[in-house]
Each structure stands twice: as C-alpha cells, then as structure tokens.
Amino acid sequence: MSTNIETLRQLAHLARLEFDETKEQEMLKDLNNILDWVDQLRQLDTQNVEPLIHISEELNVMREDTAQNTVRHEDALKLAPRKDSDYFRVPKVLE
C-alpha cells in the first residue's frame, strides 16, 4: 500500500500541518514506509494467536492502605520556616 502527494496534503490539512516541498517529499517517503510495514504485518498468520490482554503475567501486589500519622503536628511545626500558633505560614498566592 502506498499513498500519493494529494493524500499527504489532505492529511496535513486535517492535522493542521504545513510542509515545504522538501519536507513534503520526506513525509511522503516516511508515510509510505509506514504503510508498507503495516502491509507486512497484515500478511502474518494470527489465526492461532491469543489476544494480548496484559504485557506481562505479573499481577499487581498491593499492600493494605492504612492511614497513620508518621509525623506529629508539633514536630512538623518545629521544621516549618514560618508558623503562626498551630498553623504553617506560607506566602500569599492569590491577590
């Protein structure tokens, strides 16, 4: 399967791409190479090949998600550059 310059120009228009003459010829060559490769894939016999559902046989091993406090509030405030009683002070981000 191959395509011509008019088809490439239609595809470029739909994709809102612009090419000069040199790039247009390069793109046409690349597009035809891709289409030739797809034709090669179509020739493969996939009659007895099972569809691929997952890339690997491995399953996700998840740990139990439990909430826990790892840093006490007072210790976190000690590390803060600025604080106001029990709160962190941060620079104003909205006007």
N, C-alpha and C positions, 0 to 999 in steps of 0.2 A: 504494500500500500504506500502510495506517495501522494503528495499534495502539490499544488501549484502556487504561484505567487499571488493570484487573486484570493485564494482561500486564506493564505497567510495574512493578506491585507484585511480581509473580513475579520479574522480572529484578532488581529491587532486593534482594529476599530472597536470591537466588542470589549476588549480588555483595556481600552484607552491607552494603547501603546503607540509610540511613534518611532520609526526606524528610518535611517538614511539608506541609500541604495546598497552600500557595503554591508551594513548590519542586516538589511533585509535578506540578502543572499545567504549570509551566515545563519540567520534564523531559519530560513527555508531548508538549508542543509541539515541543521540540527533537528528540526521537526521531522524531516524525512527519515533521519537516522532513528529517532524515537519510534516512529510508526513502523519502520522495518523491524525493530526489536520486538514490538508488540505482535507483529505478524509471526515472528519466530515463536513467541510464547503461545500463540493460538494453535500452532502445529503440534504442540506437546499433547500426548495422550494422558488425560487426567481422569479417565474413566474409573479407575480403582483407587483414587487418592481421596482420602477422607478430608473434609474441610478443616482448616486450621482454626480452632476457636481461641486458643491461647498460645503465646510464643513458647512458653516452657511448661513443663509438667508440674512445676512447683506451685504450691498454694501459699497464699499469704498467711503467715503465722502472726497473729495479733496477741498482744498482751491485754490483760484486763485493764480498762481505763478507769482508774480510781482517782478522785480528787484528793489532794493532800497539800497542806501548806509546808513548803520546804524552807521558806524564809519568813521569819517572824516580822510583823509590821514594824516593830521598834528597830530591829536590825536593818531593815531596808531604809528606814528614815535616817539612820546614822550614816548611811552611804550616800545619801542624796546631797547634791551640791547646794540646794536651797530647799528649805522646808518652812511650813507655817503651821505650828502646833502639830496636828496629826496628818497633815497633807503635804504632798510634794508641790513645790512651786516651779512652774515652767514658764517659759516666755509666752507672751500673748501671740496667738497665731491668727486671730480674727480681729478685724477693725470694728 
